[in-house]
Amino acid sequence: MTHTFYLRLYVFGQYVRSISRKQKIDLKKYFTVVHPGVPVIKPKTACKPELEYTADCPPHVKTVVDNLYQQAFNP
């Protein structure tokens, strides 16, 4: 896995998994990762997925996930 986009996506998933275990909250049930509409071929640093939150997502969960997303995709 040497492509920057997919490496960062993997790191984001690991962050979510780690925090979910620590806080004993299943963070992944509150959002969906939306892959970019174009094929990710070249290693671009500007290419990021979007996050879609569920209607019942608590505000503190959204804040935590947004922070993890920023850590993974804006190193």
VENQUISUL-V564829 format. One record per residue. N is the residue number from 1. OMEGA is omega in radians with two decimals (999 if undefined). NEAR is the number of other C-alpha atoms within 12 Angstrom. D_CENTER is the distance of its C-alpha to the mean C-alpha in Angstrom with 1 decimal. Layout:
n->{N/N}
omega->{OMEGA/OMEGA}
near->{NEAR/NEAR}
d_center->{D_CENTER/D_CENTER}
//
This chain:
n->{1/2/3/4/5/6/7/8/9/10/11/12/13/14/15/16/17/18/19/20/21/22/23/24/25/26/27/28/29/30/31/32/33/34/35/36/37/38/39/40/41/42/43/44/45/46/47/48/49/50/51/52/53/54/55/56/57/58/59/60/61/62/63/64/65/66/67/68/69/70/71/72/73/74/75}
omega->{-3.09/-3.14/-3.06/-3.11/-3.08/3.05/3.12/3.09/3.09/3.13/3.09/3.11/3.11/3.07/-3.13/-3.14/-3.11/-3.13/3.10/3.13/-3.11/-3.08/-3.12/3.07/3.10/-3.08/-3.03/3.13/-3.10/3.14/3.07/3.08/-3.13/3.14/3.11/-3.09/3.13/3.10/3.12/-3.07/-3.13/3.13/3.13/3.09/-3.08/-3.09/-3.13/3.02/3.05/3.07/3.04/-3.11/3.09/-3.12/-3.11/-3.13/3.10/-3.12/-3.12/3.09/3.12/3.12/3.14/-3.12/3.09/3.11/3.10/3.11/3.13/3.12/-3.09/-3.02/3.07/-3.10/999}
near->{11/12/16/23/27/26/20/29/32/22/23/32/25/21/26/33/21/19/21/21/14/12/14/13/20/19/34/28/21/26/26/19/23/15/17/17/10/11/14/18/14/14/17/16/20/15/24/28/26/19/22/19/22/17/12/14/21/18/15/15/26/25/17/25/37/26/19/29/28/21/19/26/27/19/15}
d_center->{16.9/17.9/16.1/13.9/11.3/11.0/11.4/8.5/6.3/8.4/8.2/4.6/6.1/9.1/8.3/7.4/10.5/12.5/12.3/12.9/15.9/17.1/17.0/18.1/15.7/13.7/10.5/9.2/12.4/11.6/8.9/8.5/6.5/9.5/10.6/12.8/16.4/18.0/18.1/16.3/19.4/19.9/17.7/16.8/15.0/14.7/12.8/9.2/7.7/8.1/7.0/10.2/11.3/14.3/17.6/18.1/15.0/16.6/16.2/15.6/12.6/11.1/12.1/10.6/7.0/7.8/9.3/6.7/4.6/8.3/9.3/7.3/8.2/11.4/13.2}
//
